[in-house]
């Protein structure tokens, strides 16, 4: 799903998930992944927040509220 959305090569994707300190949330139904979001925890001027690095919903499942559900999970 990541590679289709962002055109990153497999090495980059594997490296991201293996070595980055991002949290990744996956939306799935019946064990079918439909969307995902990766976020980094950040602090700016002593205010904690999150940086959304990647948000993608498989084109088959778009317009069903999945991105909203993922962003709600991040909050």
URBEL-V92539 format. One record per pair of residues at least 24 apart in sequence whose ideal C-beta (glycine too) atoms are under 6 Angstrom apart, sorted by sequence separation. I is the first residue (numbers start at 0). J is the second residue. If there is no record, write none. Layout:
i=I j=J
i=I j=J
//
This chain:
i=33 j=57
i=49 j=73
i=33 j=60
i=21 j=52
i=34 j=65
i=33 j=65
i=36 j=69
i=34 j=69
i=38 j=73
i=26 j=65
i=26 j=68
i=26 j=69
i=24 j=69
i=24 j=72
i=4 j=55
i=0 j=55
i=0 j=57
//
